[in-house]
Amino acid sequence: MGSSILNDHRSIPEVLAGPVLRHCTTNQLTLWLVTRRQQHLRARISGSDGEYLNRAIESSEQQVLRLGQQAWLYLISLSPDTPLPTDTRLLYDIGLSSDSTPEPLWIADWAPHLCYEGDSAPGFTLCSRASRVLHGSCRRPHHKARDGLARVDEELERARHEKDTPALLMLSGDQVYADDVAGPMLHAIHCVIQRLGLYEEPLEGASVDSSADLASLTHGYYHRERLLPSTQSNESLAERFFGGVRKPVFTTAHAGNHLISFAEVFAMYLLVWSPEPWALVTSTEPVSREPERSRYRAEAVHVEAFRTTLPQAARALANIPVYMIFDDHDVTDDWNLSALWEQTAYKHPFSRRIIGNALLGYLLCQGWGNRPEPFSELMTAAQALFPPNRTDHTLDKVKQDTLINQLLAFDHWHFTLDTHPKIIVLDTRTHRWRSELRPGRPSGLMDWEALTDFQQALMGEESVVVVSPAPMFGVKLIEMIQQVFTWLGKPLLVDAENWMAHRGAANVLLNIFGHSKTPRHFVILSGDVHYSFAYDVRLRHMKQGPRIWQITSSGIKNEFPHGLLEWLDRLNRWLYSPWSPLNWFTKRRRMRVTPRLPRGRDLGERLWNNAGIGDLHLSPEGEPSLIRQLGANHSDTVFEHRDEETAPLRANSSS
């Protein structure tokens, strides 16, 4: 990689990443921050009416974990002295001091790139109604598209002076790609681990004994699939006939640089959320053979473009409440896809550790900040693993395995926000409805118990926003292709995960929509698929039924292969037109699904394939008044409402 972004600066930044603004209410302000040494923290919050807080952050308001010799993670949950006002812009600031430098340095001193012009600190608005929500998923650093978080930053800067400030940013999956890492990014990860002294760990069931050996492996780039575990298949004889008896646990096509250790996972978060750690990365090219060297240099072009907009991305994350839920790539591509995969992956100590490390990274960097309250037991175990007084450089294996066991058993990753309308964020990864008869078939995205809890959360609400990482109503043709591959015993080849793939889960979900107490306005926000679309959904033969909108925004920095998506879009319109008999073979035949047309596309085309961020505006009744996709390259579109009587457009609608 060129010296323009990889250099030999020896100084380690005082603040490595953050603050990232997380869960915010009138009585709570949640922040994520990483420093190179232990600090004394002070906080202040101010608005046009004066200061609401200016004092030292109490020990009860912060959890401190030492993740390396020079890496301290601060999870801060502030309780303001007086309730914060709504619908007015507030500024918040974090002051850092130490025994050697008792006078605090504020954000404008150590991270001026996080402050908008004219502001002395980052800011936010507590909106009394969630009338505008930004949302998206799938931020792949080495994709050629521009980063959609930079577009969020531009929108926030503009909205400071307008009346349409977004209430929050919802990230609905694949905030990091632990299973799809570019060579230059893996090199940067190893540099950060070495310079910060991030703790190593012993590895069981692997061809290397310690994570310290990962950076020094011969041909250690683009060939990690050789390290990843494989296991004897437990499938039936018929399934073995097609696939062989030795199978890899991780079947992602991009496993050549799959993250393994917790240090690698945490370094990845630092590098994708902050420009500061890049000062620690050297210009050395760790590959010398072809074709690896050509691939490395090609990827370096896109990683450099990603790095150049990181100050904007970091400013966006500091200036709006951010909420996150995992999807597959936050852990690995086929995470919990089937009961057979789970039996295989969690039984092998090495794959169990890889999954556990990714979940530990999610806990500390994503999950805790959504709603800190459910995580007290996990955080106690995390503090035992990463105590502030640690002196050795290797994690305690027993404590790490204990924490991973707790993470894998944890059942409260989902969360609800008491906004208006209420926002319900679903965990579609760890509450799977597993197939008992055919464990190799895709599991339902949520089991009966989780769906029942979901239904209870809906009761009594006039309108809700539901965040489902995978679309509840997707593209029928693509779902049909996934079903065909499932019948052939190859669901992993096409990532056969959708709400309609499992009969039991699909039927319960559709019954929820038909329940008499279902909210009248039901907005579903999704990602996952690397393209964007919007549907109006109604129940057939139920005039007073709920009004449902499926709104999908993906990806933030990723796109579907353009030529292939064009053909899939056209074929889907032909095969599943309103008069097509194929509609009667779909599980959602009780629903009438009408796609909205993205402005700027040819007549009838429904799918928008440009990286960016979704922008949803809601009426006071909770009904979408504007559905936009803000392009990372400023190629915006509006998904336009279609009147029922517009016959020419209805001819292309999907039943």
Disulfide bonds with the S-S distance in Angstrom:
none
